[in-house]
Amino acid sequence: MKHPETPRLLARNVWRYREQRRMTARALAEFLDWPLVEIDKIENGDKFDLSLDELERLSLALHVDPADLLRRNSAH
């Protein structure tokens, strides 16, 4: 069972960290070798059931700890 805030937290944090790194969604998708639509779904809160491997790859691309992507009030 997922926590009801998970999609919103993941969406907000992925967007925030990506923007802080001045990275476009397309650049992030290309770096990860994922379709752009996957990044859009994550940032819109429509995709949140990432595998641990996907979460780790995403966090490495954004230079954050995986837990930061699910943390409330992330301040980086």
Buried (B, 14 or more C-beta within 10 A) or exposed (E): EEEEEEBEBBBBBBBBBBEEEEBEBEBBBEBBEBEBEBBBBBBEBEBBEBEEEBBBBBBEBBEBBBEBBBBEEBEE
